[in-house]
Amino acid sequence: MKWTIDGVRKSILRDDSRYKILVCGRRWGKTYFSLIWLLSQPISPEKRYWLIYPTYRQAKMVAWGVLKKIFRKRNVSINQSDLSITLANGAIIELKGADKEDSLRGVSLSACVLDEYAYMKQNVWGEIIQPMLAETGGPALFVGTPTGIQNHFYDIFVKGQSDKTDYKSWQFTTIEGGFIPKEEIETAKRNLDATTFRQEYLASFE
């Protein structure tokens, strides 16, 4: 399965910041980019690589079909009930839900994506996932659409705007994603109130 990505996405992949934050308008291509980012990491034997969504059901609905398609002709073991794929070298790629966050504890991670991070509980990152990456020194990618400024997604975005941390953040509108025609965005603009449109399509923290 081959994907072509533009220069902007390539520059994010090549950036050496350990923790990356992507704030994007709807349908920017967050899921596909998240998979590309995760699979671009060194996949070491017997290590774990997670994509975490706000709920287990969302993980299955959004990413499981795509992940299976990527590996359908590979020498892998696919576990439908666990939403996991075990590679020939023993590395495991898994989809997880953060709705029962304490069930995530107990293992080390080599890399992790937190998709729609604004809809997860605030303690998921600092108390649970970040310590799991500590043993391997692994990176993390946070992606999502804004949900106001009184939440942890906004806080981590602001943190990523500083050049004095391991965090780096980017912000993109829906049209910059390249998947949605301008006419569709103009229709949404007419049908939504101004605040909602800015949040959902311009990736603005309102």
Buried (B, 14 or more C-beta within 10 A) or exposed (E): EEEEBEEEBEEBBEEEBBBBBBBBBBBBBBBBBBBBBBBEBEBBEEBBBBBBBBBBEBBBEBBBEEBBEBBEEEEBEBEEEEBBBBBEEEBBBBBBBBBEBEEBEEEEBBBBBBBBBBBBEEEBBEEBBBEBBEEBEBBBBBBBBBBEEEBBBBEBBBBBEEEEEEBBBBBBBBBBBBEBEEEBBEEBEEEBEEEEBBBBBBBBBB
